[in-house]
């Protein structure tokens, strides 16, 4: 089995297949199905696959063998071939037997929504950890489906699948290779995660962080670029960003204020990807503030917010301080709708990442939020305590300082958790002493 044997063949035209059935979650109404198909088309565009016609069947009961039924599938296959499609993409998860049955009926290549998402993750991962997580997810998804896929790939090798002979032997060999590869990647992942956890703890002790979270393609990377004045990849595609990116929001503050751009959320995420997806999002666990980014121009913005909150709840961080940022107001042509949304979500922000005033206001809010969380300390440090002076200047925001013949009075602003690391408690002034120094300052 070659490494690329089971990857989705790109560069072809695909027909989209779905259904409406009141017993089928996320496809119980025509609106739900159309919304999901629109998202699937965008997923295919992200991969560079041309989305062809959409074929939707209304059903009262789901066909357990083929989902839609043989007759409907034959009709879809004829129409798909007529439009030049060699691939059928189903907008829901298919079992191994369903894939095999549908292929036998349609004589076309068949993949499901999960395969498309896994392929996108595989293409867009950049860090070693993300690549390993996604490869584990792909292999776990592939393992129970080898039987239905093997016939196609045996043709790629130049031979047919011999029943009871070479085919079964090769299939079992492939299964064993997949299992071994999964275990190999899991061991690699443990080592990478140990290193990442050490980095996370180091950041927690040295900085305050805000994380951009939200549905995929809400514009998080664009906001990151404008707020931090950096150049993070931003594309109008689903899952353009998969790896958490860290940038400094305000280099002039102490401690550093870090902004984290995270992978976008999506509904109906493949089960095999959920754990890897959560691990990629663990950077949000260290955040002191969550900026929940939502595309206000998307008609399904409420569903996107719901999915975001569900993911945050699964990560057990739904209680963290949150601010909703409604992005892409420049794409919203209905000012009345904007006012209604803002009335329903008080204390949220309505912005365009291309509006300098919006970005300045949002940036100042985040900076002031962190500054307001800092504690004030009055210190008096003798001149001979040179190292203490250095720690103050390197780690604290100095609001005032007064030189005295015996030392320096400092009024500083700093998060308590960082102050406790500096070993400066012995220099803290009591209220009476601090008042005396305040009078000296005013007299100067």
N, C-alpha and C positions, 0 to 999 in steps of 0.2 A: 504493500500500500504506500503510494507516494504521498508526500505532505499535502499536495494540492488536489488530490483525488476527489475530495468531497466538497470543494468550494463551489459556490454558485457561479455558473458560467456567465460572464458579463458581456456587454456589447451586443445585446440582442433585444428584440422587441418582445414585450410580455403583455398578455391579456390578464385582466384582473377579474377574479371570481369571488362572489360573496352570496349571502342570503339574508332574508328577513324572516325571523321565526321568534314568536313571543316566548319561546322556551330557551332561547339562546342568549346568554349574557353578552351585552355590548352590540348585539345584532337583533334586538327584540322589536325595533321599529325601523321604518325607512330612514328616519333622521339619523339614528345611531349608525346604521349601516353606511349611509352616504358619508357621514363624518369620518368613519373609520377608513373607508375607501379613499377619501381625499388624503388622509394621512399616509396610507399605503403608497399612493402615487408619489408623494413627496419622498418617502423612504426609497423608492426605486430611483427617483431622480438623483438622490444623494449618491447612489451607486453608479449612476450613468446609464441606467437601463430605461429605455423608452416605454412608457406605459401606454398600452393600446386601449381597446374598448373595455368597458366594464360590463360584466354579466352577473345579474342579480336575480335569484329565484326566491319567490315567496313560498314558504313551506309551513305546514302545520306541525309536521314531525320531521326530525332530523334522521336521515338515512345513515345508520351506523356504519355501513360498509363503504359508502362513497360520499356521504354528506348530502349530495344533491340528487342522487339517483342516476342510473345508467343512461336513460333516455335524454335527460337534460344535459348530461356531460357530453354525449355524442354530438348534440346540437351545438354546444359551446365550442367543441373541438373543431367542427367544420367551419364555423364562423371565424375562429381564431386563425386557422390556416389560411382562410380567404383574405384576412387582413395582414398576413405575413408574420404572425406570431409563432414562435417555436417554443414558448414557455407559458405555462399557466401558473399564476401566482394567486394562491388562496388567502383571503384576508382573515385567517384564523388558523389555529394549530391543527395539523393533521397527524394522525397516528401512522405508524409504520405500515399497517395493513391498508389503511385508507390511501396512502400514497401509492402503494403497489396496485391496488384495485383501480384507482383513477388513471394511472399510467397505462394499464392494460386496456382500458376502455377508450382513452383519448389518443393513445400513441404519441403523446407529447410529453415534454419534460414538465415535471410538477414540483413546485416548492410551496411552502407556506410562509405566512407573515414572520414567524419566528426565525426562519432561515435567513430572511432578508435582514432582519435586525442584527442577527449574529454576524452576518457578512459585513454590515456597516461598522459594527464595533471592531471587527478584525482589521478593517482597512484604516480606521481612524485612530487606533491606539498608538500612543507614542512612548510612554514610559514602560520600563521592563515589567513592572507589576501589572499594569493594565493589559499588556500583551499576554502575560501568563494567565491572568484571570479569564480573559476572553477565550484563549485556546482551550482551557479546561471546560468552559461552558459549551464551546462548539463540539468538543469531543463527547461530552456527556449527552448532548442532544443527539449526536450522530449515532451513538452506540446502539440504541434499540431500533434504529432505522436502517442499519446496514443491510438487512435482508432485502428491503424494498429498493435500495439504491444500488446494490451490488451488480445487478444485471446491466445497468447503464454503464457503469465504470469498467466492467469486464470487457465491454465493447471498445472502450477507449484503449484497453490493453491489447485488443486485437483478437479476442476470442469470445465464444459464447459461454454461457453458464451451464455446465454439465450437471444435471440433477444426480445427486448421490455420488458424484465423483469429484473431479478437480474443483468444481465450483464450491461445493460444501467445504472442502478442505481449505480453500482460499478464504472463504467467508469466516471460518473459525480462526484462521490465522490473523485476519484483519481485526476480528474482535479482540483477540489477545493483544495485538499491537496497540489498539486504542486504549485498552485498560492499562497497559504498561506505560503508555505515554501520559495518561491522566495522573498516575501515581508519580511519575517523574516530575511533571509540572507542579504537582501539589508540594513536593519537597522543595522545589525551587522557590515556590511562593512563600513558604514558611520563612526562608532566609531573607527574602526581600522585605517581608512584612516586619521582621524584627528590626531591620535597619530603619524602615519608615517610622515605626513606633518611637524609636530613639529620636529621630528628627522632630517628630510631633511634640514630644515632651520638651525638647529643647526650645521649640517655638513658644510653647505654652508658658514657659518660664521667662521668656525674654520679650514677648510682644503681645499686643491685643489684636484680635482678628475679626473681620466681617466677611461673611460668605455670601456669594451670589448663588441663589438656588431657584429652581423653577422649571417649567416645562421646556422641552427642547425647542430651540429656535425662537425663544422669547427675547433674544438680544442681550444675553448676559455678557458675552465676550465684547460686544460693542460698548456696553457700559463700563466694563473693566478697562478698556483702552482709554475711554474719555476721563474716567475718574482718576486713574493712576498715570495717565499720560504715557502709555506704553503701546506696544504693537503686538497684541495677541491675535491669533487667527480668528477672523470673523467672516462667516459665510452665511448666505441665506439658504442653509440646508439643515436638515435634521441631524443632530449628533455631530456637528462640525467640531465640537470640543468634547473629548472623552476623558482626558486626564485633568486632574485638578491643577490649576495654575496659581502660583503665589506671586503677588507683586506688592510693592510698598505704596500705600495710599498717601501718606504724608511723611516725607523724609525729615521734616523739621521737628517732629514731635518725639518725645521720649516717654515711654518706650516706642519702638516703631509700630505704626499702624499698618497691618497687613490685610490686603484684600485677596480673597480666594474665589476663583471662578471654577464652578463644578460642572460635572456632566449633567445634561438636561434630563428631565424625567419624561416618561411616556406611559400611556395606559397599555394594559395587556402585555406587559413585559414577559418574555419567555421565562418559565420557571427556572431553567438552567442558568439564566443570566442574573437572577435576582441576587444571589449571594455575592457574585462578582461586582454587580452594580452597587450593592450596599458598601462593599469594601472600597470601591472607587470613591464613594461619597463620604467615607469616614473622615475626610479632611474637614467636613462641616461640623463634626463632633467637637472640634476644638474652638469653633467660632464663638465669640462673645455676642455677636449680633448677626441675624439672618436677614438679608435683603431678598425678599421673595419677589422675583421678577415675573411679570405676566404681560403678554402681548394683548393690549387693550383693543387692538384692531381685529383680533380673532373672534369670530362669533361664539366660539366654544371656550371663551376665557374662564367661565365659571367652572367648567369641567376640569380645565387645566389647573386651576387653583385647588380644586378638590383632590386631584391626583397628587399635587405637590404636598398637601397636608397629610395625605395618606402615607406617602413615602417618609415624611418627617416623623410621623407617628411610629412607623416601623423602625426607624433609626433611634427612636426614643429621645428625640430632640425637639418635639413639638412645643415644649414649654419654654424654649429659649426665646429671648426677646426678638420680635419680628417686626419688620416694616415692609409693607407691600409697595412695590414700585411698578406702576402701570407704564410700560414702555411702548414705544412706537405710536405716540399720539399723532405724529405727522401722517400716519396712514389711516387715521380715523376721520372720516368725513362727516361725522354726526356729532356736533358739539353738545346736543341735548343728551345723547347717550352718555357722553363723557361726564357730564354734570351728575347724571343719575348714578353712575358707577361710583363716582367720588363721594357722593352723598351716602351711598351704601357702605363705603369703606373709608370712614373718617380717619384722618391722620396718615393717609397713604400719600404717595407721590405720583403725579402724572407728568411724564417726561418724554422727551425724544433724545436719544443719545447724540443726535446731531445739533441739539440746541445748547449753546454754551452756557446760557443762564440757568437752564434746567440742571446741567451737570455741575455747575458751580454751587447751586443751592443744595443738591443732593450730597455733594462732597463735603460741604460745610456742615451739613446735618450730621453725617457720620463722624467727622472729626470732633464736633462739639459734643456728640453723644459720649464718645470715649473720654474726652476731657472732663465732662461733668461727673464721670464715674471715678475720677481720681480723687485722692485724699490730700489735704493740706497738712504740712508739717512745718513747725518752726524749730530750727536747729541752731546751736552754737558750737562751732568746731574750732578748737585751738589750732594755731598755725602749725605746730609741730606734728599734727595728725595729717600729714600730707596725703596718705592713701585715702583717707576719708573724704578729703576735698576732691580728689580725683573721681571717686565713686559717685559723688553728688553731681559733679559736672557732666559725667558721662551718662548718667542714668535718669536724672530728674529734670523736670521743667522748673528752672529757677525764676520765681516771680520777683524776688528782691534779694539783695545781699548788702550787708553793711560791714565795713571793715572796722575792727576794734584793735586796740594795742595788744590784746591777748588772743585774738582770733577773729573769725568771720561769722556773722549772723546770717542764716539762710532762711528764706521762706520759699518752700518748694511745693510742687504739685506732682504727685506720682501715684500709680496704683499701689494699693496696700500690699498685694502679693509680691510686688517687685521690691518695695521698700524693705520688707522683712528679709529679703535675701541679701541686703547690702550691709547688715551689721551696724546700723547707725542709731539704734535705739538709745544708746548711752548719751547721745547728743541732743535728744528731744528736750525742748524747753517746756516747763509747766505754764499754765495760763498767766500767772502773775509775771513770770520772767518774759514771756512773749509780749505782754502788754508794755513792759518797760522798754523793750527794744522797739516796739511800735512808736512809743513816744520819742525815742531818740531819733528814729527815722523821720518823724514829722518835724522835728526841730532842725533838721539839716537843710 
